[in-house]
């Protein structure tokens, strides 16, 4: 089988190596010919996952037309904010019979849409699935044990991706809650920024655990409003991804929060990380939607205030801690599928 991977960042590079190790021929699309030539000559990505040798069946190419003609299965390793541009480039190409699997985790700032909603708007009718869960590229490429979930509205399609990419060290579960799986992958990045800020301020482990747990409550509240299944966010795409993003040194969003806590601004912290920090983008779309729909997301609001409203960390913390005490609640099953808030 031929597999095309669009995006030569960390996760795209790791997944290209994983697919090749399973016996597939892989074409990895790069935005520039310099990066593609370096990958092919050095057998590693000079910018991401440095020092990790790539399988001989991984070949990089800067031509979108060639790589799309090559693969029957297409893995989208594109940052959420760049998906629309890539989908626009794909529209003139022949996509019949191709199956797409997205690795994107975030919400589009301009529209508030999740990746599958962008795909449905620009490439209606394509076979679309999403993979999410606790899966840092730095560990995937080293074949360390990883478990993820593939969600699709078509159960046979999800099963086909499971069959294609499952391995002893990369265990894939399936699901049909596309909204919940992509929502978990988006919100957890915002919560991880809050945890990073907390850690930089030496607030302690209690505060980190509280932020992660209450972050899960915000995730569940939003999921209930958007009609995702209540149990989805207790699984790999919710709790699992939230845990690894809030506690792992591989987490860009956590390290971004640490940098913000040290006094860097958004631009300086992003430059220090040197890669896309999805949570810094997603929080804009997340807070805009929550305010419009009347959904309470105090942690996300606090992150937004610090990053984009000029609030100090102390001001955001006081606003968070001095809220009216209330019972601990999570959305009930009656607020799951079937409940609908205003459209995105």
C-alpha positions in Angstrom: 0.0 0.0 0.0 1.1 3.6 -0.7 0.6 6.1 2.1 0.8 9.9 1.7 1.5 12.1 4.7 0.9 15.8 4.4 3.0 17.8 6.8 6.6 17.2 7.8 6.5 18.4 11.4 7.1 16.3 14.4 4.0 14.1 14.3 4.0 13.8 10.5 7.6 12.7 10.6 6.9 10.1 13.4 3.8 8.8 11.6 5.7 8.5 8.3 8.3 6.3 10.0 5.6 4.3 11.8 3.7 3.6 8.5 7.0 2.6 6.7 7.9 0.3 9.5 4.6 -1.5 8.9 5.6 -2.3 5.3 4.0 0.6 3.5 5.6 2.9 0.9 5.4 6.5 2.2 5.6 9.9 0.6 6.0 12.8 3.1 4.9 16.2 1.8 7.1 19.1 2.8 6.3 22.8 2.1 9.8 23.4 0.8 12.2 21.5 -1.5 15.2 22.2 0.8 13.6 20.3 3.7 12.5 17.5 1.3 16.0 17.1 -0.1 17.6 17.1 3.4 15.2 14.4 4.6 16.0 12.2 1.5 19.8 12.7 1.7 20.2 12.6 5.5 17.5 10.0 6.3 16.3 12.2 9.1 14.3 15.5 9.4 16.8 18.3 10.0 14.3 20.4 11.8 12.1 18.0 13.8 13.0 14.9 15.8 16.7 15.5 15.1 18.8 12.5 15.4 16.0 10.0 14.7 16.8 7.9 11.6 13.9 7.4 9.2 12.9 4.2 7.5 14.3 3.7 3.9 10.7 3.6 2.5 10.1 7.2 3.7 10.7 9.6 0.8 10.0 13.3 1.0 8.6 15.5 -1.8 7.7 19.2 -2.0 5.1 18.6 -4.8 1.6 18.3 -3.4 0.3 17.0 -6.8 2.9 14.1 -6.8 2.4 13.0 -3.3 -1.4 13.1 -3.6 -1.2 11.0 -6.8 1.0 8.5 -4.9 -1.1 7.4 -1.9 -4.4 5.6 -1.5 -4.5 6.7 2.1 -3.7 10.2 3.2 -2.7 11.3 6.7 -3.1 15.0 7.4 -0.4 16.1 9.8 -1.2 19.8 9.3 -1.7 22.4 12.1 -5.3 23.4 12.4 -4.7 27.0 11.5 -3.2 25.8 8.1 -5.8 23.2 7.2 -8.0 25.6 5.3 -5.1 26.6 3.0 -4.1 23.0 2.4 -7.7 21.9 1.7 -8.1 24.8 -0.8 -5.0 23.4 -2.6 -6.5 19.9 -2.6 -9.8 20.9 -4.1 -8.7 20.8 -7.8 -7.0 17.4 -7.4 -8.6 14.0 -7.9 -9.6 12.7 -4.5 -11.9 9.9 -5.5 -11.3 6.7 -3.5 -8.8 8.3 -1.1 -9.3 8.1 2.7 -8.1 10.9 4.9 -7.0 10.6 8.5 -6.4 13.9 10.4 -3.9 14.3 13.3 -4.8 18.0 13.8 -5.7 19.2 17.4 -7.3 22.6 17.6 -10.0 25.0 16.6 -9.7 27.5 13.7 -9.6 31.0 15.0 -11.4 32.6 12.0 -14.4 30.3 12.2 -14.3 28.5 15.5 -14.6 25.2 13.5 -12.9 21.9 14.4 -10.8 20.1 11.7 -13.6 17.8 10.5 -16.0 20.8 10.1 -13.4 22.6 8.0 -13.0 19.5 5.9 -16.8 19.1 5.4 -17.1 22.7 4.3 -14.2 22.6 1.7 -14.0 19.0 0.7 -17.6 17.7 1.0 -18.0 14.0 0.6 -14.4 12.9 1.4 -13.8 9.9 3.7 -12.6 11.6 6.9 -11.4 10.2 10.2 -9.5 11.7 13.1 -6.7 10.2 15.3 -6.2 11.5 18.8 -4.9 10.5 22.2 -1.7 10.8 24.3 0.9 10.4 21.5 3.9 12.6 21.7 5.9 12.3 18.4 9.1 12.0 20.4 7.9 8.7 21.8 6.0 7.4 18.8 9.1 7.5 16.6 11.0 5.5 19.3 8.4 2.8 19.3 7.4 3.4 22.9 4.0 2.0 23.9 1.2 4.3 22.8 -2.6 4.1 22.7 -4.8 6.3 20.6 -8.3 6.4 19.2 -9.5 6.8 15.6 -13.0 8.3 15.2 -15.1 8.3 12.0 -18.8 8.6 11.3 -18.3 5.4 9.3 -17.4 2.4 11.6 -15.9 0.4 8.7 -13.6 3.3 7.9 -12.4 3.6 11.4 -11.8 -0.2 11.5 -9.8 0.1 8.2 -7.5 2.8 9.7 -7.1 0.6 12.8 -6.1 -2.3 10.7 -3.8 -0.2 8.6 -1.8 1.5 11.5 -2.2 -0.7 14.6 0.9 -2.4 15.9 2.1 -3.9 19.2 3.6 -0.5 20.2 0.9 1.7 18.6 -2.5 0.4 19.8 -5.5 1.9 18.1 -9.0 1.9 19.4 -12.0 3.0 17.3 -15.0 5.3 17.9 -17.7 7.2 16.1 -17.8 10.4 18.1 -15.8 12.6 15.7 -16.9 15.8 17.5 -15.8 14.6 21.0 -12.5 13.2 19.8 -11.5 16.4 18.1 -12.8 18.6 20.8 -10.7 16.8 23.4 -7.6 17.3 21.3 -8.3 21.0 21.1 -9.3 21.9 24.6 -6.5 20.0 26.4 -3.9 22.3 24.8 -5.4 25.3 26.5 -5.5 23.7 29.9 -1.9 22.6 29.5 -0.9 26.3 29.0 -2.7 27.1 32.3 -0.8 24.2 34.0 2.5 25.5 32.6 1.9 29.0 34.0 0.9 27.4 37.4 4.1 25.4 37.4 6.3 28.4 36.6 4.8 30.2 39.5 5.6 27.3 41.9 2.0 26.9 42.8 2.6 23.2 43.5 1.2 19.8 42.5 -2.2 20.4 44.1 -2.8 23.3 41.8 -1.6 21.4 38.7 -4.0 18.5 39.6 -6.8 20.9 40.2 -6.3 22.7 36.9 -6.2 19.5 35.0 -9.3 18.1 36.7 -11.3 21.3 36.4 -10.1 21.6 32.8 -11.6 18.2 32.2 -14.9 19.6 33.6 -14.7 22.5 31.1 -14.0 20.0 28.3 -17.0 17.9 29.3 -19.2 21.0 29.6 -18.3 22.1 26.1 -18.7 18.6 24.8 -22.2 18.3 26.2 -23.2 21.6 24.6 -21.8 20.4 21.2 -23.5 17.0 21.4 -20.5 14.7 21.9 -21.0 11.5 23.8 -20.4 12.0 27.5 -18.0 9.0 27.8 -15.7 10.1 24.9 -13.9 12.7 27.0 -13.2 10.3 29.8 -11.2 8.2 27.3 -7.9 8.5 25.4 -8.9 11.6 23.4 -10.0 13.5 26.6 -8.5 12.4 29.9 -5.6 10.6 28.3 -4.4 13.4 26.0 -5.1 16.0 28.8 -2.8 14.1 31.2 0.1 13.7 28.9 -0.1 17.3 27.7 -0.3 18.7 31.2 2.5 16.7 32.7 5.0 15.7 29.9 8.2 17.7 29.2 7.5 16.9 25.5 4.4 19.1 25.7 4.8 22.3 23.7 1.7 23.8 25.3 3.0 23.1 28.8 6.4 24.6 27.9 4.7 27.6 26.4 2.8 28.2 29.6 6.1 27.9 31.5 7.6 30.6 29.3 4.6 32.9 29.8 4.9 32.4 33.6 8.5 33.5 33.3 7.4 36.8 31.9 7.7 36.2 28.1 4.9 37.5 25.8 3.1 35.4 23.3 5.5 36.1 20.4 8.6 35.5 22.6 7.3 32.3 24.1 6.3 31.0 20.6 9.7 31.8 19.3 11.3 30.0 22.2 9.3 26.8 21.5 10.1 27.0 17.8 7.0 25.1 16.8 3.3 25.6 16.5 1.6 26.0 19.9 -2.0 25.0 19.1 -3.4 26.1 22.4 -2.3 29.7 22.0 -4.5 29.8 18.8 -7.3 27.5 20.0 -8.0 29.6 23.1 -9.1 32.5 20.9 -11.7 30.4 19.1 -12.7 28.6 22.3 -13.4 31.7 24.3 -15.2 33.4 21.5 -17.6 30.5 21.0 -18.1 30.0 24.8 -19.0 33.7 25.2 -21.4 33.6 22.3 -23.1 30.4 23.6 -23.1 31.3 27.2 -20.8 28.4 28.3 -18.7 28.9 31.4 -15.0 28.1 30.8 -13.2 29.9 33.6 -9.7 28.4 33.0 -9.8 29.1 29.3 -11.0 32.6 30.0 -8.1 33.0 32.4 -5.6 31.9 29.8 -7.1 34.2 27.2 -7.0 37.1 29.6 -3.3 36.6 30.3 -2.3 36.0 26.7 -4.5 38.6 24.9 -6.2 40.9 27.3 -3.2 42.3 29.2 -4.2 40.7 32.5 -1.5 39.7 34.9 -1.2 36.2 36.2 -2.2 37.4 39.7 -5.3 39.1 38.3 -6.3 36.0 36.4 -5.6 33.8 39.4 -7.7 35.9 41.8 -10.6 36.0 39.3 -10.4 32.2 39.1 -10.1 31.5 42.8 -12.6 34.1 44.0 -15.5 32.8 42.0 -18.7 31.8 43.8 -18.2 28.4 45.5 -20.5 25.7 44.0 -21.1 22.0 43.9 -18.7 19.9 41.8 -20.7 18.9 38.7 -20.2 17.4 35.4 -22.7 17.3 32.5 -25.3 14.6 32.9 -26.1 12.0 30.3 -29.2 14.0 29.4 -27.0 16.8 28.2 -25.1 14.6 25.8 -26.1 13.6 22.3 -29.3 15.5 21.3 -28.5 18.6 23.2 -27.5 21.4 20.8 -26.2 24.9 21.5 -26.0 27.6 18.8 -24.0 26.4 15.8 -20.3 27.2 15.5 
